[in-house]
Amino acid sequence: MTLKIEQVKTTNPDLLSLIQELNDFFDEEWGKEVAQRYQNHHNLAEMSYAVVAYDDGKAVGCGCWKLLDKQTPEIKRMYVKQTYRENGAAGKIIQALERDMLEKGYQQAVLETGKEMVGAIRFYERHGYRIVSNYGEFVEDDLCICMKKTL
């Protein structure tokens, strides 16, 4: 495996294809009605930075971040194809996102994920994120948890 992380525009066809797979996964897991409830948080036009992971030229994963407020970037749209999980792709994606945040002067990052997504939660914990009180529109949302890391 030759994994390469590339910064892309939010209109990149590979990014859009991966995001569609992610949306399809959410639709299957929770139903379209629940998944639609969160779509306003995932507008690619609001993303400040996006990357795609390529394995020998094939798009296998992605991640983005956007500003939650003036000093807090929020990781969004993290996804790795099922067959490429557990091989370091997600770690390289999150490292690329955090490196860009640090280069832009940010000192912390936050994210939100599904409360039942144990694998994702463990992944983020391995990368230094800790569960915090839900923020913003996620306050009192019992389907998700929020996490934070000091960069």
Contacts in CASP RR format, 6 or more apart in sequence:
PFRMAT RR
TARGET T0000
AUTHOR 0000-0000-0000
METHOD contacts of the structure
MODEL  1
MTLKIEQVKTTNPDLLSLIQELNDFFDEEWGKEVAQRYQNHHNLAEMSYA
VVAYDDGKAVGCGCWKLLDKQTPEIKRMYVKQTYRENGAAGKIIQALERD
MLEKGYQQAVLETGKEMVGAIRFYERHGYRIVSNYGEFVEDDLCICMKKT
L
1 55 0 8 1.000
1 56 0 8 1.000
1 87 0 8 1.000
2 55 0 8 1.000
2 56 0 8 1.000
3 53 0 8 1.000
3 54 0 8 1.000
3 55 0 8 1.000
3 60 0 8 1.000
3 87 0 8 1.000
3 88 0 8 1.000
3 89 0 8 1.000
3 92 0 8 1.000
4 53 0 8 1.000
4 54 0 8 1.000
4 55 0 8 1.000
4 57 0 8 1.000
5 51 0 8 1.000
5 52 0 8 1.000
5 53 0 8 1.000
5 54 0 8 1.000
5 92 0 8 1.000
5 93 0 8 1.000
5 96 0 8 1.000
6 51 0 8 1.000
6 52 0 8 1.000
6 54 0 8 1.000
7 49 0 8 1.000
7 50 0 8 1.000
7 51 0 8 1.000
7 96 0 8 1.000
7 100 0 8 1.000
8 14 0 8 1.000
8 15 0 8 1.000
8 50 0 8 1.000
8 51 0 8 1.000
8 52 0 8 1.000
9 15 0 8 1.000
9 50 0 8 1.000
10 44 0 8 1.000
10 45 0 8 1.000
10 47 0 8 1.000
10 50 0 8 1.000
10 64 0 8 1.000
11 44 0 8 1.000
12 50 0 8 1.000
12 52 0 8 1.000
14 52 0 8 1.000
14 54 0 8 1.000
14 59 0 8 1.000
14 62 0 8 1.000
15 44 0 8 1.000
15 50 0 8 1.000
15 52 0 8 1.000
15 59 0 8 1.000
15 62 0 8 1.000
16 44 0 8 1.000
17 59 0 8 1.000
18 52 0 8 1.000
18 59 0 8 1.000
18 61 0 8 1.000
18 62 0 8 1.000
18 79 0 8 1.000
18 81 0 8 1.000
19 42 0 8 1.000
19 44 0 8 1.000
19 62 0 8 1.000
19 77 0 8 1.000
19 79 0 8 1.000
21 79 0 8 1.000
21 81 0 8 1.000
22 62 0 8 1.000
22 77 0 8 1.000
22 79 0 8 1.000
23 35 0 8 1.000
25 79 0 8 1.000
26 34 0 8 1.000
26 35 0 8 1.000
26 38 0 8 1.000
27 35 0 8 1.000
29 35 0 8 1.000
30 143 0 8 1.000
34 143 0 8 1.000
41 76 0 8 1.000
41 112 0 8 1.000
41 137 0 8 1.000
42 76 0 8 1.000
42 77 0 8 1.000
44 50 0 8 1.000
44 64 0 8 1.000
44 77 0 8 1.000
46 66 0 8 1.000
47 64 0 8 1.000
47 65 0 8 1.000
47 66 0 8 1.000
47 76 0 8 1.000
47 77 0 8 1.000
48 64 0 8 1.000
48 65 0 8 1.000
48 66 0 8 1.000
48 67 0 8 1.000
48 73 0 8 1.000
49 64 0 8 1.000
49 65 0 8 1.000
49 97 0 8 1.000
49 100 0 8 1.000
49 101 0 8 1.000
50 62 0 8 1.000
50 63 0 8 1.000
50 64 0 8 1.000
50 77 0 8 1.000
51 62 0 8 1.000
51 63 0 8 1.000
51 64 0 8 1.000
51 93 0 8 1.000
51 96 0 8 1.000
51 97 0 8 1.000
52 59 0 8 1.000
52 61 0 8 1.000
52 62 0 8 1.000
52 63 0 8 1.000
53 59 0 8 1.000
53 60 0 8 1.000
53 61 0 8 1.000
53 62 0 8 1.000
53 80 0 8 1.000
53 84 0 8 1.000
53 89 0 8 1.000
53 92 0 8 1.000
53 93 0 8 1.000
54 60 0 8 1.000
55 84 0 8 1.000
55 89 0 8 1.000
60 80 0 8 1.000
60 81 0 8 1.000
60 84 0 8 1.000
60 89 0 8 1.000
61 79 0 8 1.000
61 80 0 8 1.000
61 81 0 8 1.000
61 84 0 8 1.000
61 89 0 8 1.000
61 90 0 8 1.000
61 93 0 8 1.000
62 77 0 8 1.000
62 78 0 8 1.000
62 79 0 8 1.000
62 93 0 8 1.000
63 75 0 8 1.000
63 76 0 8 1.000
63 77 0 8 1.000
63 78 0 8 1.000
63 79 0 8 1.000
63 93 0 8 1.000
63 94 0 8 1.000
63 97 0 8 1.000
64 75 0 8 1.000
64 76 0 8 1.000
64 77 0 8 1.000
64 97 0 8 1.000
65 73 0 8 1.000
65 74 0 8 1.000
65 75 0 8 1.000
65 76 0 8 1.000
65 97 0 8 1.000
65 100 0 8 1.000
65 101 0 8 1.000
65 109 0 8 1.000
66 73 0 8 1.000
66 74 0 8 1.000
66 76 0 8 1.000
67 73 0 8 1.000
67 74 0 8 1.000
68 74 0 8 1.000
68 110 0 8 1.000
68 135 0 8 1.000
71 106 0 8 1.000
71 107 0 8 1.000
71 108 0 8 1.000
72 106 0 8 1.000
72 108 0 8 1.000
72 109 0 8 1.000
72 110 0 8 1.000
73 101 0 8 1.000
73 106 0 8 1.000
73 108 0 8 1.000
73 109 0 8 1.000
73 110 0 8 1.000
74 109 0 8 1.000
74 110 0 8 1.000
74 111 0 8 1.000
74 112 0 8 1.000
75 94 0 8 1.000
75 97 0 8 1.000
75 109 0 8 1.000
75 110 0 8 1.000
75 111 0 8 1.000
76 111 0 8 1.000
78 90 0 8 1.000
78 93 0 8 1.000
78 94 0 8 1.000
78 111 0 8 1.000
78 120 0 8 1.000
80 89 0 8 1.000
80 90 0 8 1.000
80 93 0 8 1.000
90 123 0 8 1.000
91 123 0 8 1.000
91 127 0 8 1.000
94 124 0 8 1.000
94 127 0 8 1.000
97 109 0 8 1.000
98 109 0 8 1.000
98 149 0 8 1.000
98 151 0 8 1.000
101 109 0 8 1.000
101 151 0 8 1.000
102 151 0 8 1.000
106 151 0 8 1.000
107 150 0 8 1.000
107 151 0 8 1.000
108 148 0 8 1.000
108 149 0 8 1.000
108 150 0 8 1.000
108 151 0 8 1.000
109 129 0 8 1.000
109 148 0 8 1.000
109 149 0 8 1.000
109 151 0 8 1.000
110 132 0 8 1.000
110 135 0 8 1.000
110 146 0 8 1.000
110 147 0 8 1.000
110 148 0 8 1.000
110 149 0 8 1.000
111 124 0 8 1.000
111 129 0 8 1.000
111 146 0 8 1.000
111 147 0 8 1.000
111 148 0 8 1.000
112 134 0 8 1.000
112 135 0 8 1.000
112 138 0 8 1.000
112 144 0 8 1.000
112 145 0 8 1.000
112 146 0 8 1.000
112 147 0 8 1.000
113 120 0 8 1.000
113 121 0 8 1.000
113 124 0 8 1.000
113 144 0 8 1.000
113 145 0 8 1.000
113 147 0 8 1.000
114 120 0 8 1.000
114 121 0 8 1.000
114 143 0 8 1.000
114 144 0 8 1.000
114 145 0 8 1.000
115 142 0 8 1.000
115 143 0 8 1.000
115 144 0 8 1.000
115 145 0 8 1.000
116 143 0 8 1.000
121 131 0 8 1.000
121 145 0 8 1.000
121 147 0 8 1.000
124 147 0 8 1.000
125 147 0 8 1.000
127 149 0 8 1.000
128 149 0 8 1.000
129 147 0 8 1.000
129 148 0 8 1.000
129 149 0 8 1.000
130 147 0 8 1.000
130 148 0 8 1.000
130 149 0 8 1.000
131 145 0 8 1.000
131 146 0 8 1.000
131 147 0 8 1.000
132 146 0 8 1.000
132 147 0 8 1.000
132 148 0 8 1.000
133 139 0 8 1.000
133 146 0 8 1.000
134 140 0 8 1.000
134 141 0 8 1.000
134 144 0 8 1.000
134 145 0 8 1.000
134 146 0 8 1.000
135 146 0 8 1.000
138 144 0 8 1.000
138 146 0 8 1.000
END
